[in-house]
Amino acid sequence: MSRSVRYTSSPLLASKTPVWRSKLVVAAIALGFMGLAARAAYIQVIGNDFFQRQGEVRFARTLELPANRGRILDRNGLILASSVIAPSIWAIPEDVDHDPAKLKQMAKLLDMPLADLTKKLNEDKTFVWVQRQVDEPIARQIAALNIKGVYQRKEYKRQYPEGEAIAHVVGFTNVEDNGQDGIELAFNKELGGKPGSRRVIKDRIGRVVEDIGDQVPPVDGREIQLSIDSKVQFFAYQKLRDAVVANKAKAGSVVVLDAVTGEILALANYPSYVPNKRKNLTGEQLRNRALTDTFEPGSTMKPLTVAMALEAGRIKPETLIDTGPGRLTITGSTITDTHNYGLLTVEGVIQKSSNVGATKIAQRMSAHEMWDTFTAVGFGQKPQINFPGAVSGRLRPWKTWRPIEQATMSYGYGLSASLFQMAHSYTAFAHDGEIIPATILKSDEPAVGVKVFSAQNAAAIRKMLQMAAGPGGTGPKAQTVGYSVGGKSGTAHKQVGKGYASNKYRSWFTGMAPIGKPRIIVAVMIDEPSAGQYFGGQVAAPVFSEVVQQTLRMMGVQPDLDVLPQVVAQSVEESF
């Protein structure tokens, strides 16, 4: 029998606790500490994956190393778009030193009200963007203020030196440097490159403590060289803008194509926008009207109608067409000319722009034959160019055509096309009967086209276009000093709802120069001129003349005409 442990000689203080209980408590405590030691060893050495992940979630970060976005160049190497360093200002609101003088100076540098800045810095957040992508000199001045809790992140933003003149071609990027329109969108992947990465550990306030893992360097985006000539583009935009303003028009577009290579030399629209300023951008001004807007082409379709009849052998250039008395009734609908031209040759039909003459030529063709030719030159199909927003227009299946619809299509009503499609279709005349592919990227090789008309018939059409742009034609104002030109004007009532507006017109002119061996094709469209003139030969032809002359001079094309004191301009009113 064991005796109780005596801690003192006093019987009052004597402990009745057995020895084994004390040993048990000590053993239990020792086992507990051993368990904790084992658990700690397991966590630190063996089963530490979970805790490492949790630590990484809280402190480890993968920093994206942005790739420098590739430049966009014109055909001569002039920079149209490039990236520049533009740091972004951010802050941790709870850490910001609210020094009134410093904050006032910072608000002034950022060009924002002090109240807005104070509101951002008082938000209950651990992170807030103060302003994205500020100019580098401004960022340096903000850094010099040394405001606690305010930091900077290195970013890039796009600069567009050519401004509004080429905005619809180049497009723009958003604040994340992703393309939103134009070439920036079409070649976003190529321009953007591939960002790199850097694995780091950050402290509570976002400072990098150390690097962990391997660093992946960024791959910069590649350069994109366009077929656009910035000088031609600027001049075309300038003359278009002046014409829209002078004619009190709603809008306008110009397309300039190289008739040999198929390159787009200019693609201008007005109104435009400044791509360097993203504020107040709306859909109306962002629209690339030359590619996105479709319209009934009107009289500019007549050369195609005549060309297909020549190709089918139904007519010859000297074939006589009776257009008297200036009107023609088909299934209850009457087609009219502005004048009674009487007996005209096929050449005269194009020169005088006779609707009756074009209809009688179309009546010698089947609907299927007309549809085949319209399709062959690109109508009713999306243009095969790498550019966002290009539309196909409207060309209904030939089986659904009524006789009156076949008639109206001969002079450009009942189908729709964009200005770019009209310019592209005329490559069949300029390139000896071949429709050639268009490109917005620089190409030094002559284009290989698809035969639509014979070279002889294409030359015959060019002669008719020259007559139409000469004295007695509908577009003599298209003539230019030193160069022979040919082209066809067009005027059409705008469709509003289910009918046509009596006082709203679209005016255009499509042609080429020099007419003997075309080097360029130019198409001009003026939307809703309202200054008293609305015929394409009066409104659009002068823009064509100026753009042709300047473009050919810039391209170094030798004049093929003697320079005369003045251009002869005896015009007739076209039928529409």
VEXDREN-2710 file (C-alpha; in Angstrom, 1 decimal):
% VEXDREN-2710
k/r/px/py/pz
1/MET/0.0/0.0/0.0
2/SER/1.4/3.3/-1.1
3/ARG/1.6/6.2/1.2
4/SER/0.4/9.7/0.3
5/VAL/3.0/12.3/-0.6
6/ARG/3.7/14.7/2.3
7/TYR/4.6/18.2/1.2
8/THR/4.9/19.4/4.7
9/SER/4.9/18.2/8.2
10/SER/1.6/19.9/8.9
11/PRO/-1.2/17.4/8.7
12/LEU/-3.5/20.3/7.5
13/LEU/-1.5/20.8/4.4
14/ALA/-0.8/17.2/3.6
15/SER/-1.8/16.1/0.0
16/LYS/-3.9/13.1/-0.5
17/THR/-3.1/13.0/-4.3
18/PRO/-1.6/9.7/-5.5
19/VAL/1.8/9.8/-7.2
20/TRP/0.5/8.1/-10.4
21/ARG/-1.9/11.0/-11.1
22/SER/1.0/13.5/-11.2
23/LYS/3.0/11.3/-13.4
24/LEU/-0.1/10.9/-15.7
25/VAL/-0.5/14.7/-16.1
26/VAL/3.2/15.1/-16.8
27/ALA/3.1/12.3/-19.4
28/ALA/0.0/13.8/-21.0
29/ILE/1.6/17.2/-21.3
30/ALA/4.8/15.6/-22.8
31/LEU/2.7/13.7/-25.3
32/GLY/0.8/16.9/-26.3
33/PHE/4.1/18.7/-26.9
34/MET/5.4/15.7/-28.9
35/GLY/2.2/15.8/-31.0
36/LEU/2.6/19.5/-31.6
37/ALA/6.2/19.0/-32.6
38/ALA/5.2/16.2/-35.0
39/ARG/2.4/18.3/-36.5
40/ALA/4.8/21.2/-36.9
41/ALA/7.3/18.9/-38.6
42/TYR/4.6/17.5/-40.9
43/ILE/3.4/21.0/-41.9
44/GLN/6.8/22.4/-42.4
45/VAL/8.4/19.4/-44.2
46/ILE/6.0/16.8/-45.5
47/GLY/2.4/18.2/-45.9
48/ASN/3.2/21.8/-46.6
49/ASP/1.6/22.1/-50.1
50/PHE/-1.7/23.5/-48.9
51/PHE/-0.1/26.1/-46.7
52/GLN/2.3/27.1/-49.4
53/ARG/-0.6/27.6/-51.7
54/GLN/-2.4/29.8/-49.2
55/GLY/0.8/31.8/-48.6
56/GLU/1.1/32.3/-52.4
57/VAL/-2.5/33.4/-52.7
58/ARG/-1.8/36.1/-50.1
59/PHE/1.6/37.3/-51.1
60/ALA/2.8/35.7/-54.4
61/ARG/1.8/37.4/-57.6
62/THR/2.4/36.8/-61.3
63/LEU/3.2/40.1/-62.9
64/GLU/2.3/40.5/-66.6
65/LEU/5.2/42.0/-68.6
66/PRO/3.3/43.8/-71.4
67/ALA/4.6/43.4/-74.9
68/ASN/5.1/46.5/-76.9
69/ARG/2.3/46.8/-79.4
70/GLY/3.5/46.7/-83.0
71/ARG/3.5/49.9/-85.1
72/ILE/1.3/50.5/-88.1
73/LEU/3.0/52.1/-91.1
74/ASP/1.8/53.5/-94.4
75/ARG/3.3/52.2/-97.7
76/ASN/6.2/54.7/-97.4
77/GLY/7.1/53.8/-93.8
78/LEU/5.4/56.7/-92.2
79/ILE/4.2/55.9/-88.7
80/LEU/0.4/55.8/-88.5
81/ALA/0.2/54.3/-85.0
82/SER/2.8/53.6/-82.3
83/SER/2.9/52.9/-78.6
84/VAL/4.4/55.3/-76.0
85/ILE/5.0/54.8/-72.3
86/ALA/2.0/56.1/-70.3
87/PRO/2.1/55.2/-66.6
88/SER/-1.1/54.6/-64.7
89/ILE/-1.7/56.2/-61.3
90/TRP/-3.2/54.0/-58.5
91/ALA/-3.5/54.2/-54.8
92/ILE/-4.3/52.4/-51.6
93/PRO/-7.0/54.8/-50.1
94/GLU/-6.4/53.8/-46.4
95/ASP/-2.6/54.5/-46.8
96/VAL/-2.9/57.9/-48.6
97/ASP/-1.4/60.9/-47.0
98/HIS/-4.2/63.5/-47.3
99/ASP/-2.0/66.6/-47.6
100/PRO/-4.3/69.3/-49.1
101/ALA/-1.5/71.1/-50.9
102/LYS/-0.1/67.9/-52.5
103/LEU/-3.6/66.6/-53.5
104/LYS/-4.5/69.9/-55.0
105/GLN/-1.3/69.9/-57.1
106/MET/-1.9/66.3/-58.1
107/ALA/-5.5/67.0/-59.2
108/LYS/-4.2/69.9/-61.3
109/LEU/-1.6/67.7/-63.0
110/LEU/-4.3/65.1/-63.8
111/ASP/-6.7/67.7/-65.0
112/MET/-9.5/66.5/-62.8
113/PRO/-11.6/68.3/-60.1
114/LEU/-10.1/68.1/-56.6
115/ALA/-13.5/66.8/-55.3
116/ASP/-13.4/63.8/-57.7
117/LEU/-9.8/63.0/-56.6
118/THR/-10.7/63.2/-53.0
119/LYS/-13.7/61.0/-53.5
120/LYS/-11.6/58.3/-55.1
121/LEU/-9.0/58.5/-52.3
122/ASN/-11.6/58.2/-49.6
123/GLU/-13.2/55.0/-51.0
124/ASP/-13.2/52.0/-48.6
125/LYS/-11.0/49.9/-50.8
126/THR/-7.5/48.5/-50.8
127/PHE/-6.9/49.5/-54.4
128/VAL/-8.2/52.2/-56.7
129/TRP/-7.2/53.5/-60.1
130/VAL/-6.7/57.2/-59.9
131/GLN/-6.2/57.7/-63.7
132/ARG/-5.1/55.3/-66.4
133/GLN/-2.4/56.1/-68.9
134/VAL/-1.2/59.6/-68.2
135/ASP/1.6/61.3/-70.1
136/GLU/5.1/60.3/-68.9
137/PRO/6.1/63.9/-68.0
138/ILE/3.0/64.3/-65.9
139/ALA/3.7/61.0/-64.2
140/ARG/7.2/62.1/-63.3
141/GLN/5.8/65.3/-61.7
142/ILE/3.3/63.2/-59.7
143/ALA/6.0/60.9/-58.5
144/ALA/8.0/64.0/-57.4
145/LEU/5.2/65.0/-55.0
146/ASN/6.0/61.8/-53.0
147/ILE/2.4/61.3/-51.8
148/LYS/2.3/58.3/-49.4
149/GLY/-0.1/55.6/-50.7
150/VAL/0.0/56.7/-54.3
151/TYR/1.9/54.5/-56.8
152/GLN/2.4/54.1/-60.5
153/ARG/2.3/51.2/-63.0
154/LYS/4.1/51.2/-66.3
155/GLU/1.7/50.9/-69.2
156/TYR/1.6/51.9/-72.9
157/LYS/-0.9/53.9/-74.9
158/ARG/-1.3/54.4/-78.7
159/GLN/-0.5/57.6/-80.5
160/TYR/-1.9/58.4/-84.0
161/PRO/0.2/61.1/-85.6
162/GLU/-2.1/61.5/-88.7
163/GLY/-5.2/62.1/-86.5
164/GLU/-8.7/62.3/-88.0
165/ALA/-7.6/62.0/-91.6
166/ILE/-6.9/58.3/-91.3
167/ALA/-8.9/57.4/-88.2
168/HIS/-11.3/55.2/-90.0
169/VAL/-8.5/53.1/-91.5
170/VAL/-6.2/52.7/-88.4
171/GLY/-9.0/52.5/-85.8
172/PHE/-8.1/52.8/-82.1
173/THR/-7.5/50.7/-79.0
174/ASN/-9.1/50.7/-75.6
175/VAL/-7.4/51.4/-72.3
176/GLU/-6.3/47.8/-72.1
177/ASP/-4.5/48.2/-75.4
178/ASN/-6.8/45.9/-77.4
179/GLY/-7.9/46.9/-80.8
180/GLN/-11.5/48.2/-81.1
181/ASP/-11.8/49.2/-84.7
182/GLY/-10.0/49.4/-88.1
183/ILE/-6.6/47.8/-88.6
184/GLU/-6.1/47.8/-84.8
185/LEU/-9.0/45.3/-84.5
186/ALA/-8.3/43.4/-87.7
187/PHE/-4.7/42.6/-86.8
188/ASN/-5.1/42.8/-83.0
189/LYS/-3.4/39.5/-82.4
190/GLU/-0.4/40.3/-84.6
191/LEU/0.0/43.8/-83.3
192/GLY/-0.4/42.8/-79.6
193/GLY/2.4/40.3/-79.5
194/LYS/2.7/37.9/-76.6
195/PRO/3.0/39.3/-73.0
196/GLY/5.7/37.9/-70.7
197/SER/5.4/37.0/-67.0
198/ARG/7.3/37.5/-63.8
199/ARG/6.6/35.5/-60.5
200/VAL/7.2/37.6/-57.4
201/ILE/6.4/38.0/-53.7
202/LYS/4.8/41.3/-52.7
203/ASP/4.3/42.8/-49.3
204/ARG/1.1/44.3/-48.0
205/ILE/1.4/47.5/-49.9
206/GLY/2.3/45.9/-53.2
207/ARG/6.1/46.3/-53.2
208/VAL/8.1/43.5/-54.8
209/VAL/10.1/41.6/-52.1
210/GLU/11.7/39.0/-54.2
211/ASP/11.5/37.0/-57.5
212/ILE/10.4/33.4/-57.5
213/GLY/10.6/31.1/-60.5
214/ASP/11.7/31.9/-64.0
215/GLN/10.9/35.1/-65.8
216/VAL/9.3/34.8/-69.3
217/PRO/10.2/37.8/-71.5
218/PRO/7.5/39.4/-73.6
219/VAL/7.4/39.1/-77.4
220/ASP/6.7/42.4/-79.0
221/GLY/4.0/42.7/-81.7
222/ARG/5.0/42.8/-85.4
223/GLU/4.7/45.8/-87.6
224/ILE/1.9/46.1/-90.1
225/GLN/2.6/48.0/-93.3
226/LEU/-0.5/49.2/-95.1
227/SER/-1.1/50.0/-98.7
228/ILE/-2.4/53.4/-97.7
229/ASP/-0.4/56.4/-98.8
230/SER/-0.8/58.9/-96.0
231/LYS/-0.3/61.9/-98.4
232/VAL/-3.0/60.7/-100.7
233/GLN/-5.2/59.9/-97.7
234/PHE/-4.8/63.4/-96.2
235/PHE/-5.5/65.2/-99.5
236/ALA/-8.5/63.0/-100.2
237/TYR/-9.9/63.6/-96.7
238/GLN/-9.2/67.4/-97.0
239/LYS/-11.1/67.7/-100.3
240/LEU/-13.9/65.5/-99.1
241/ARG/-14.3/67.6/-96.0
242/ASP/-14.4/70.8/-98.0
243/ALA/-17.0/69.3/-100.4
244/VAL/-19.3/68.1/-97.5
245/VAL/-19.1/71.5/-95.9
246/ALA/-19.6/73.5/-99.1
247/ASN/-22.7/71.4/-100.1
248/LYS/-24.1/71.3/-96.6
249/ALA/-24.1/67.5/-96.8
250/LYS/-24.6/65.0/-94.1
251/ALA/-21.4/62.9/-94.8
252/GLY/-19.1/61.7/-97.6
253/SER/-16.6/59.1/-98.5
254/VAL/-13.6/58.7/-100.9
255/VAL/-11.9/55.5/-102.1
256/VAL/-8.7/55.4/-104.1
257/LEU/-7.6/52.1/-105.6
258/ASP/-4.4/51.2/-107.4
259/ALA/-5.7/49.8/-110.7
260/VAL/-2.5/47.7/-111.2
261/THR/-1.9/46.1/-107.8
262/GLY/-5.4/46.4/-106.3
263/GLU/-4.0/48.3/-103.3
264/ILE/-6.2/50.7/-101.4
265/LEU/-4.3/54.0/-101.5
266/ALA/-6.9/56.0/-99.6
267/LEU/-10.1/55.3/-97.7
268/ALA/-11.4/58.6/-96.3
269/ASN/-14.7/59.4/-94.5
270/TYR/-16.2/62.6/-93.2
271/PRO/-17.2/63.3/-90.4
272/SER/-14.3/61.7/-88.6
273/TYR/-12.9/61.6/-85.1
274/VAL/-9.6/62.1/-83.3
275/PRO/-8.3/58.6/-82.3
276/ASN/-6.0/60.0/-79.6
277/LYS/-9.0/61.2/-77.7
278/ARG/-11.4/58.4/-76.6
279/LYS/-13.9/60.7/-74.9
280/ASN/-17.3/61.4/-76.6
281/LEU/-16.8/58.7/-79.3
282/THR/-20.2/57.7/-80.8
283/GLY/-21.2/55.2/-83.4
284/GLU/-22.1/57.8/-86.0
285/GLN/-18.6/59.2/-86.3
286/LEU/-16.9/55.9/-85.9
287/ARG/-18.7/54.4/-88.9
288/ASN/-16.4/53.7/-91.9
289/ARG/-19.1/54.7/-94.4
290/ALA/-17.1/53.6/-97.5
291/LEU/-17.4/50.0/-96.3
292/THR/-20.4/49.9/-93.9
293/ASP/-23.0/52.0/-95.7
294/THR/-24.8/50.5/-98.6
295/PHE/-26.9/52.4/-101.2
296/GLU/-28.5/52.0/-104.6
297/PRO/-25.7/52.9/-107.0
298/GLY/-27.8/54.5/-109.6
299/SER/-26.3/55.5/-112.9
300/THR/-22.8/54.2/-112.0
301/MET/-24.3/50.7/-112.8
302/LYS/-25.0/51.6/-116.4
303/PRO/-21.4/50.9/-117.7
304/LEU/-21.7/47.4/-116.2
305/THR/-25.0/46.8/-117.9
306/VAL/-23.5/47.9/-121.3
307/ALA/-20.4/45.8/-120.7
308/MET/-22.3/42.6/-120.1
309/ALA/-24.4/43.2/-123.3
310/LEU/-21.2/43.8/-125.3
311/GLU/-19.7/40.7/-123.9
312/ALA/-22.8/38.7/-124.8
313/GLY/-22.7/40.1/-128.3
314/ARG/-26.2/41.6/-128.1
315/ILE/-25.0/45.1/-128.9
316/LYS/-22.0/47.0/-130.3
317/PRO/-20.8/50.5/-129.2
318/GLU/-22.3/52.0/-132.4
319/THR/-25.7/50.2/-132.0
320/LEU/-28.6/52.6/-132.1
321/ILE/-31.0/52.7/-129.2
322/ASP/-34.3/54.7/-129.5
323/THR/-34.8/56.5/-126.2
324/GLY/-37.7/58.6/-127.4
325/PRO/-40.0/60.1/-126.1
326/GLY/-37.9/60.0/-123.0
327/ARG/-40.0/57.5/-121.1
328/LEU/-40.8/53.8/-121.1
329/THR/-43.6/51.9/-119.3
330/ILE/-43.1/48.4/-118.1
331/THR/-45.8/46.4/-116.3
332/GLY/-47.5/49.7/-115.3
333/SER/-44.4/51.5/-114.0
334/THR/-42.8/54.3/-116.0
335/ILE/-39.1/54.8/-116.5
336/THR/-38.1/58.4/-117.5
337/ASP/-35.1/60.4/-118.6
338/THR/-34.5/64.0/-117.7
339/HIS/-34.7/64.9/-121.5
340/ASN/-35.9/63.2/-124.7
341/TYR/-32.6/62.2/-126.2
342/GLY/-34.2/60.4/-129.2
343/LEU/-32.0/58.1/-131.1
344/LEU/-28.7/57.4/-129.3
345/THR/-25.8/55.0/-129.9
346/VAL/-24.8/52.8/-127.0
347/GLU/-21.9/55.2/-126.4
348/GLY/-24.5/58.0/-126.3
349/VAL/-26.6/56.1/-123.7
350/ILE/-23.6/56.2/-121.3
351/GLN/-22.6/59.7/-122.2
352/LYS/-26.1/61.1/-121.6
353/SER/-26.9/58.6/-118.8
354/SER/-30.2/57.5/-120.3
355/ASN/-32.4/55.3/-118.1
356/VAL/-34.5/54.4/-121.0
357/GLY/-31.5/53.4/-123.1
358/ALA/-30.0/51.3/-120.3
359/THR/-33.4/49.5/-119.8
360/LYS/-33.7/48.7/-123.5
361/ILE/-30.2/47.2/-123.4
362/ALA/-31.0/45.2/-120.3
363/GLN/-34.1/43.8/-122.0
364/ARG/-31.8/42.1/-124.5
365/MET/-30.3/40.2/-121.5
366/SER/-31.8/37.5/-119.3
367/ALA/-32.1/38.0/-115.5
368/HIS/-29.7/35.1/-115.0
369/GLU/-27.0/36.7/-117.3
370/MET/-27.3/40.0/-115.4
371/TRP/-27.1/38.3/-112.0
372/ASP/-24.0/36.3/-113.1
373/THR/-22.2/39.5/-114.2
374/PHE/-23.2/41.5/-111.1
375/THR/-22.0/38.6/-108.9
376/ALA/-18.7/38.3/-110.8
377/VAL/-17.8/41.9/-110.1
378/GLY/-18.5/41.5/-106.4
379/PHE/-22.0/42.7/-105.8
380/GLY/-24.0/40.8/-103.1
381/GLN/-20.7/39.4/-101.6
382/LYS/-18.6/40.5/-98.7
383/PRO/-15.4/42.2/-99.9
384/GLN/-12.4/39.9/-99.5
385/ILE/-10.3/42.3/-97.5
386/ASN/-9.0/41.9/-94.0
387/PHE/-11.0/44.8/-92.6
388/PRO/-13.8/44.8/-90.0
389/GLY/-17.3/46.0/-90.9
390/ALA/-17.2/45.4/-94.6
391/VAL/-20.8/44.6/-95.8
392/SER/-22.0/42.5/-98.7
393/GLY/-24.8/44.8/-99.9
394/ARG/-28.0/43.3/-101.4
395/LEU/-28.5/41.4/-104.7
396/ARG/-31.5/39.2/-104.7
397/PRO/-31.6/35.8/-106.5
398/TRP/-32.4/36.3/-110.2
399/LYS/-35.3/33.9/-110.1
400/THR/-37.3/36.5/-108.0
401/TRP/-36.8/39.4/-110.4
402/ARG/-39.9/40.9/-112.0
403/PRO/-39.5/42.6/-115.4
404/ILE/-39.6/46.1/-113.8
405/GLU/-36.9/45.0/-111.3
406/GLN/-34.6/43.8/-114.0
407/ALA/-35.2/47.1/-115.8
408/THR/-34.4/49.3/-112.7
409/MET/-31.3/47.2/-111.9
410/SER/-29.9/48.1/-115.2
411/TYR/-29.6/51.7/-114.0
412/GLY/-28.8/51.0/-110.3
413/TYR/-32.1/50.7/-108.5
414/GLY/-33.3/47.5/-106.7
415/LEU/-29.8/46.5/-105.5
416/SER/-27.4/48.0/-103.0
417/ALA/-23.6/48.2/-102.7
418/SER/-21.0/50.1/-100.7
419/LEU/-18.8/52.7/-102.2
420/PHE/-15.9/50.4/-101.9
421/GLN/-17.7/47.7/-103.9
422/MET/-18.4/50.2/-106.6
423/ALA/-14.8/51.2/-106.9
424/HIS/-13.7/47.6/-106.9
425/SER/-16.2/46.6/-109.6
426/TYR/-14.6/49.2/-111.9
427/THR/-11.3/47.4/-111.8
428/ALA/-12.9/45.1/-114.4
429/PHE/-12.7/48.1/-116.8
430/ALA/-9.3/49.4/-115.7
431/HIS/-7.5/46.1/-115.7
432/ASP/-8.5/45.0/-119.2
433/GLY/-11.6/43.1/-118.2
434/GLU/-10.2/41.4/-115.1
435/ILE/-11.7/41.9/-111.7
436/ILE/-8.7/42.0/-109.3
437/PRO/-8.6/41.4/-105.6
438/ALA/-8.3/44.5/-103.4
439/THR/-5.9/44.6/-100.4
440/ILE/-5.2/47.1/-97.6
441/LEU/-1.7/45.7/-97.1
442/LYS/1.3/46.8/-99.2
443/SER/1.9/44.7/-102.2
444/ASP/4.6/45.2/-104.8
445/GLU/3.3/42.5/-107.2
446/PRO/0.8/43.2/-110.0
447/ALA/-2.6/41.7/-109.1
448/VAL/-3.8/38.5/-110.8
449/GLY/-7.5/38.9/-111.6
450/VAL/-10.4/36.9/-112.9
451/LYS/-11.6/37.5/-116.4
452/VAL/-15.1/39.0/-116.6
453/PHE/-15.0/41.0/-119.9
454/SER/-12.7/40.9/-122.9
455/ALA/-9.9/43.5/-123.1
456/GLN/-11.6/44.9/-126.2
457/ASN/-14.9/45.4/-124.5
458/ALA/-13.2/46.9/-121.4
459/ALA/-11.4/49.4/-123.7
460/ALA/-14.8/50.2/-125.3
461/ILE/-16.3/51.0/-121.9
462/ARG/-13.3/53.2/-121.0
463/LYS/-14.0/55.2/-124.1
464/MET/-17.6/55.6/-123.1
465/LEU/-16.6/56.7/-119.6
466/GLN/-14.3/59.3/-121.1
467/MET/-17.2/60.6/-123.1
468/ALA/-19.4/60.7/-120.0
469/ALA/-16.7/62.8/-118.2
470/GLY/-16.2/65.1/-121.2
471/PRO/-18.1/67.9/-122.9
472/GLY/-21.7/66.9/-123.5
473/GLY/-21.6/64.2/-120.8
474/THR/-23.0/64.2/-117.2
475/GLY/-19.6/64.7/-115.5
476/PRO/-17.4/67.2/-117.2
477/LYS/-16.3/68.6/-113.9
478/ALA/-14.4/65.4/-113.4
479/GLN/-11.8/66.5/-115.9
480/THR/-8.4/67.3/-114.5
481/VAL/-5.4/69.3/-115.8
482/GLY/-2.8/67.1/-117.5
483/TYR/-4.6/63.7/-117.3
484/SER/-7.3/62.1/-119.3
485/VAL/-10.1/60.8/-117.1
486/GLY/-13.2/58.7/-117.5
487/GLY/-16.0/58.0/-115.1
488/LYS/-19.7/57.8/-114.5
489/SER/-21.7/60.0/-112.2
490/GLY/-24.7/58.8/-110.2
491/THR/-27.6/60.4/-108.4
492/ALA/-30.4/58.6/-106.5
493/HIS/-33.2/59.4/-104.1
494/LYS/-32.5/58.0/-100.7
495/GLN/-34.8/55.3/-99.5
496/VAL/-36.7/56.3/-96.4
497/GLY/-38.9/53.6/-94.9
498/LYS/-40.8/51.8/-97.8
499/GLY/-40.4/54.6/-100.2
500/TYR/-38.0/57.3/-101.5
501/ALA/-37.6/60.7/-100.1
502/SER/-38.2/63.4/-102.7
503/ASN/-35.7/65.8/-101.2
504/LYS/-32.9/63.5/-100.1
505/TYR/-30.2/62.4/-102.5
506/ARG/-26.9/60.5/-102.6
507/SER/-24.5/61.8/-105.2
508/TRP/-21.4/60.0/-106.4
509/PHE/-18.8/59.7/-109.1
510/THR/-16.7/56.6/-109.9
511/GLY/-13.9/56.7/-112.5
512/MET/-10.3/56.2/-113.5
513/ALA/-7.3/57.9/-114.9
514/PRO/-5.3/58.1/-117.2
515/ILE/-8.1/56.6/-119.3
516/GLY/-5.8/55.0/-121.9
517/LYS/-3.9/53.0/-119.3
518/PRO/-5.6/53.4/-116.0
519/ARG/-3.4/53.7/-112.9
520/ILE/-5.9/54.6/-110.3
521/ILE/-9.7/54.2/-109.6
522/VAL/-11.4/56.9/-107.5
523/ALA/-14.9/56.7/-106.1
524/VAL/-16.6/59.7/-104.4
525/MET/-19.9/59.7/-102.5
526/ILE/-21.6/62.7/-100.9
527/ASP/-24.6/62.0/-98.7
528/GLU/-27.6/64.4/-98.7
529/PRO/-26.2/67.5/-100.3
530/SER/-28.5/70.4/-99.5
531/ALA/-26.9/73.5/-100.9
532/GLY/-29.0/73.6/-104.1
533/GLN/-27.0/71.1/-106.2
534/TYR/-27.3/67.3/-105.9
535/PHE/-26.3/65.7/-109.2
536/GLY/-23.2/63.5/-108.9
537/GLY/-21.6/65.4/-111.8
538/GLN/-22.0/68.7/-109.9
539/VAL/-21.2/67.6/-106.3
540/ALA/-19.0/64.5/-106.4
541/ALA/-17.1/65.0/-109.8
542/PRO/-15.1/68.1/-108.6
543/VAL/-13.7/66.0/-105.7
544/PHE/-12.8/63.2/-108.1
545/SER/-11.0/65.7/-110.3
546/GLU/-8.9/67.1/-107.5
547/VAL/-8.1/63.7/-105.9
548/VAL/-7.1/62.2/-109.3
549/GLN/-4.7/65.1/-110.2
550/GLN/-3.0/65.1/-106.8
551/THR/-2.7/61.3/-106.5
552/LEU/-1.2/60.9/-110.0
553/ARG/1.3/63.6/-109.3
554/MET/2.3/62.0/-106.0
555/MET/2.7/58.6/-107.8
556/GLY/4.9/60.2/-110.4
557/VAL/2.6/59.4/-113.3
558/GLN/3.4/61.4/-116.4
559/PRO/0.6/63.6/-117.8
560/ASP/-0.9/62.3/-121.0
561/LEU/-2.6/65.5/-122.0
562/ASP/-1.4/69.0/-122.9
563/VAL/-2.0/71.4/-120.1
564/LEU/-4.8/73.7/-121.3
565/PRO/-5.8/77.1/-119.8
566/GLN/-9.1/75.7/-118.6
567/VAL/-11.2/72.5/-118.4
568/VAL/-14.2/72.4/-120.8
569/ALA/-17.4/71.8/-118.8
570/GLN/-20.5/71.5/-120.9
571/SER/-22.6/69.2/-118.9
572/VAL/-26.1/67.6/-119.2
573/GLU/-28.3/66.6/-116.4
574/GLU/-28.3/62.8/-115.7
575/SER/-31.4/60.7/-115.4
576/PHE/-32.1/59.2/-112.0
END
